[in-house]
C-alpha cells in the first residue's frame, strides 16, 4: 500500500475530523467514527488500511481538526446462491419535515446509521427507503446525521436534509445551543433529588465498548431533577449541557444510580427482569433548536414507548 492504490474489491470511506475528535489519538478517533472497539481500530490501522491526509496512519498520532481520515473497507464477494440476510423492519415515525430537516421518533433497536458489526435497521436506511433524501455531507453511511442516540435509547432525532441545515445544526450542537431533554428511570434515589453532575468522560480503561468518568476525559455536564420517586427507583428529568457518548448512562452509573435495565453500566438484572426491561430506561423526550432555514426556535416532544410505560405502571402498582 506504499503507493496508496485502492484494490478493486475495496471502497474508500472518508471522514473529516471535527472539533470533538481533534486532539484524539487515531485509534481512539477511529473507534468512535466507525463504532468499533479500540482493539479493532488498532488492527485496521496496523493493516495499513487507514490514511491521514493521504499518508498511512499510525495508532498514536494525534489528529488535527479538519484532517481527512480515509479507511479502506473490504467488500464481500457476492454469492448468487446465498440468501440475503433479512434485516428487521421497524417503523420510523416522522414528526416533521421540510426542505431542510426531518425530525424522527427513533424506536429502540434502531441505530442512527450503519457501522461495522451492526446488521439491524438504521435511521438513515429507513429514511432512504421512505424516499427522503438527506444532506450529502459526511461519510456515505452517515450523511445528514448531526447527532446520535444509542441503539437502546429511544426518542427524538433531527436529521439534516440540506447542506445549510447540516452546517447550522452541527454548529448549534457544537456551541451547546440545542436543548436536549431526556427522561430516565434510575435505580434508587439520587441525593440531592435535583442537581448537576460535572465529571469528565472518556474511554473505560479496561473495556473498549464502555465509557467512564476518568480524569483525562472530556468535560461532561448533566443536570437532573427528580420527577417521581418509587420504592426502588426514581424517574428523572435530565438536561444535557454537553453531548458525550453514553453521557447519561455513565454519569448515573458513576453516582451509583444506573438507568434501570442498563446492564452494561451496572444495573441490577433482577430489577430489570421484574420491570420486564430489555434495555436501558432512557428516552429523548424533547428537542429544541434554531431552524436552519428560518432561524426561528422550534421544539418537538415524544411520548414514552410501550415498554417504558409498562415499567412505570409496574412500579406505580407497587412492583
TORFI-846008 format. One record per residue (C-alpha): x, y, z; residue in three letters. Coordinates in steps of 0.05 Angstrom, whole numbers, padded with zeros to 5 digits, always signed. Layout:
N
XYZALA
...
***
This chain:
319
+00000+00000+00000UNK
+00061+00045-00005UNK
+00031+00078-00067UNK
-00038+00082-00034UNK
-00073+00047-00091UNK
-00142+00021-00076UNK
-00156-00052-00095UNK
-00218-00064-00137UNK
-00250-00104-00080UNK
-00248-00045-00032UNK
-00280+00023-00025UNK
-00252+00085+00007UNK
-00292+00113+00066UNK
-00274+00185+00083UNK
-00283+00225+00147UNK
-00265+00297+00163UNK
-00241+00307+00235UNK
-00286+00356+00272UNK
-00273+00391+00338UNK
-00299+00334+00382UNK
-00244+00288+00354UNK
-00189+00339+00346UNK
-00132+00322+00394UNK
-00150+00248+00399UNK
-00104+00191+00380UNK
-00120+00159+00314UNK
-00141+00092+00344UNK
-00188+00127+00393UNK
-00218+00171+00339UNK
-00227+00113+00290UNK
-00263+00071+00342UNK
-00313+00128+00352UNK
-00320+00143+00278UNK
-00333+00070+00259UNK
-00368+00047+00323UNK
-00317-00008+00336UNK
-00272-00024+00395UNK
-00204+00008+00402UNK
-00172-00061+00391UNK
-00209-00069+00325UNK
-00189+00002+00305UNK
-00116-00014+00321UNK
-00120-00076+00277UNK
-00148-00036+00219UNK
-00092+00016+00227UNK
-00040-00040+00234UNK
-00063-00069+00167UNK
-00046-00001+00136UNK
-00118+00010+00115UNK
-00122+00080+00145UNK
-00095+00143+00114UNK
-00090+00211+00148UNK
-00084+00268+00098UNK
-00060+00218+00046UNK
-00007+00183+00089UNK
-00010+00116+00124UNK
-00036+00129+00194UNK
-00003+00109+00260UNK
-00042+00088+00321UNK
-00014+00140+00368UNK
-00014+00201+00322UNK
-00056+00259+00346UNK
-00108+00284+00297UNK
-00117+00357+00279UNK
-00183+00389+00264UNK
-00204+00382+00191UNK
-00154+00326+00178UNK
-00180+00277+00127UNK
-00183+00205+00152UNK
-00193+00152+00098UNK
-00208+00079+00112UNK
-00204+00023+00062UNK
-00265-00021+00071UNK
-00265-00090+00040UNK
-00326-00111+00000UNK
-00354-00181+00009UNK
-00357-00222-00055UNK
-00428-00234-00078UNK
-00454-00305-00073UNK
-00510-00316-00123UNK
-00534-00378-00085UNK
-00534-00345-00017UNK
-00598-00319+00012UNK
-00598-00246+00033UNK
-00600-00239+00109UNK
-00665-00207+00129UNK
-00658-00140+00165UNK
-00711-00130+00219UNK
-00761-00077+00198UNK
-00780-00022+00247UNK
-00827+00035+00235UNK
-00794+00103+00239UNK
-00846+00156+00258UNK
-00833+00223+00224UNK
-00856+00281+00266UNK
-00837+00338+00219UNK
-00801+00351+00155UNK
-00789+00407+00105UNK
-00734+00423+00055UNK
-00682+00430+00110UNK
-00695+00380+00165UNK
-00732+00316+00184UNK
-00748+00302+00257UNK
-00759+00229+00275UNK
-00780+00190+00336UNK
-00727+00135+00336UNK
-00751+00068+00364UNK
-00709+00023+00408UNK
-00669-00027+00367UNK
-00653+00021+00311UNK
-00584+00052+00303UNK
-00573+00123+00278UNK
-00531+00098+00220UNK
-00494+00037+00194UNK
-00430+00015+00228UNK
-00385-00047+00226UNK
-00418-00106+00260UNK
-00488-00076+00261UNK
-00537-00113+00216UNK
-00602-00083+00243UNK
-00645-00025+00219UNK
-00618+00047+00217UNK
-00648+00116+00215UNK
-00611+00132+00151UNK
-00634+00067+00119UNK
-00707+00078+00139UNK
-00706+00149+00111UNK
-00676+00124+00046UNK
-00730+00070+00040UNK
-00782+00125+00051UNK
-00753+00164-00007UNK
-00727+00220+00038UNK
-00661+00249+00014UNK
-00614+00277+00066UNK
-00554+00324+00062UNK
-00497+00294+00023UNK
-00445+00313+00075UNK
-00403+00266+00117UNK
-00386+00193+00107UNK
-00434+00157+00060UNK
-00469+00117+00114UNK
-00476+00178+00160UNK
-00498+00232+00111UNK
-00545+00281+00145UNK
-00531+00255+00215UNK
-00515+00312+00264UNK
-00525+00275+00329UNK
-00540+00204+00352UNK
-00579+00162+00401UNK
-00555+00094+00425UNK
-00590+00033+00395UNK
-00621+00020+00463UNK
-00645+00092+00472UNK
-00710+00116+00441UNK
-00735+00185+00424UNK
-00723+00248+00384UNK
-00670+00258+00330UNK
-00663+00312+00277UNK
-00630+00295+00210UNK
-00606+00348+00161UNK
-00636+00346+00091UNK
-00598+00406+00063UNK
-00525+00426+00066UNK
-00542+00491+00102UNK
-00582+00452+00154UNK
-00524+00405+00166UNK
-00475+00462+00177UNK
-00523+00501+00221UNK
-00543+00442+00265UNK
-00472+00417+00274UNK
-00451+00486+00297UNK
-00511+00490+00344UNK
-00494+00424+00376UNK
-00421+00444+00380UNK
-00437+00510+00414UNK
-00488+00478+00461UNK
-00547+00517+00435UNK
-00591+00456+00425UNK
-00639+00439+00481UNK
-00637+00364+00495UNK
-00683+00336+00548UNK
-00686+00263+00568UNK
-00726+00223+00619UNK
-00690+00166+00654UNK
-00713+00115+00705UNK
-00654+00103+00751UNK
-00643+00056+00809UNK
-00652+00083+00879UNK
-00660+00156+00898UNK
-00606+00207+00878UNK
-00584+00253+00934UNK
-00597+00311+00926UNK
-00661+00299+00888UNK
-00640+00353+00838UNK
-00571+00374+00819UNK
-00514+00375+00769UNK
-00462+00322+00752UNK
-00398+00354+00726UNK
-00349+00297+00713UNK
-00304+00284+00652UNK
-00319+00224+00608UNK
-00272+00182+00566UNK
-00260+00111+00544UNK
-00263+00059+00600UNK
-00192+00039+00617UNK
-00209-00036+00615UNK
-00267-00042+00567UNK
-00265-00012+00496UNK
-00340-00015+00487UNK
-00355+00025+00550UNK
-00342+00096+00574UNK
-00327+00120+00645UNK
-00313+00181+00687UNK
-00238+00189+00680UNK
-00190+00245+00699UNK
-00166+00258+00628UNK
-00236+00253+00597UNK
-00275+00308+00562UNK
-00316+00358+00601UNK
-00386+00330+00611UNK
-00444+00364+00648UNK
-00511+00333+00664UNK
-00568+00368+00701UNK
-00623+00326+00732UNK
-00687+00334+00773UNK
-00730+00280+00805UNK
-00800+00277+00775UNK
-00827+00217+00813UNK
-00798+00172+00866UNK
-00816+00098+00874UNK
-00796+00045+00924UNK
-00736+00021+00883UNK
-00726+00074+00830UNK
-00733+00147+00811UNK
-00758+00179+00746UNK
-00712+00237+00728UNK
-00717+00296+00681UNK
-00648+00305+00651UNK
-00619+00363+00612UNK
-00553+00354+00576UNK
-00505+00413+00573UNK
-00455+00371+00534UNK
-00466+00310+00490UNK
-00415+00256+00503UNK
-00424+00184+00482UNK
-00466+00147+00535UNK
-00464+00210+00578UNK
-00527+00199+00618UNK
-00513+00125+00627UNK
-00442+00138+00650UNK
-00459+00195+00697UNK
-00517+00159+00731UNK
-00475+00096+00738UNK
-00419+00137+00769UNK
-00467+00163+00822UNK
-00489+00092+00838UNK
-00557+00103+00805UNK
-00552+00069+00737UNK
-00610+00071+00689UNK
-00657+00013+00703UNK
-00644-00043+00654UNK
-00575-00017+00635UNK
-00535-00080+00650UNK
-00474-00053+00613UNK
-00467+00002+00665UNK
-00483-00037+00728UNK
-00559-00041+00732UNK
-00589-00096+00775UNK
-00611-00153+00729UNK
-00663-00177+00779UNK
-00698-00109+00780UNK
-00693-00105+00704UNK
-00727-00173+00698UNK
-00783-00152+00746UNK
-00794-00089+00705UNK
-00790-00131+00641UNK
-00737-00085+00613UNK
-00692-00110+00557UNK
-00655-00043+00550UNK
-00638+00019+00590UNK
-00698+00060+00611UNK
-00678+00124+00574UNK
-00719+00166+00526UNK
-00704+00231+00490UNK
-00769+00269+00505UNK
-00755+00340+00479UNK
-00710+00371+00427UNK
-00705+00445+00410UNK
-00661+00485+00363UNK
-00659+00544+00315UNK
-00689+00524+00248UNK
-00632+00526+00197UNK
-00677+00559+00145UNK
-00717+00610+00185UNK
-00673+00619+00247UNK
-00736+00612+00289UNK
-00735+00568+00351UNK
-00771+00502+00341UNK
-00783+00446+00391UNK
-00810+00376+00389UNK
-00833+00325+00441UNK
-00841+00250+00444UNK
-00884+00204+00486UNK
-00856+00143+00522UNK
-00858+00078+00481UNK
-00898+00019+00507UNK
-00841-00018+00542UNK
-00823+00043+00585UNK
-00896+00058+00601UNK
-00905-00014+00625UNK
-00845-00009+00672UNK
-00872+00054+00704UNK
-00940+00022+00713UNK
-00907-00037+00747UNK
-00872+00010+00796UNK
-00935+00050+00809UNK
-00972-00013+00825UNK
-00920-00029+00878UNK
-00876-00076+00838UNK
***
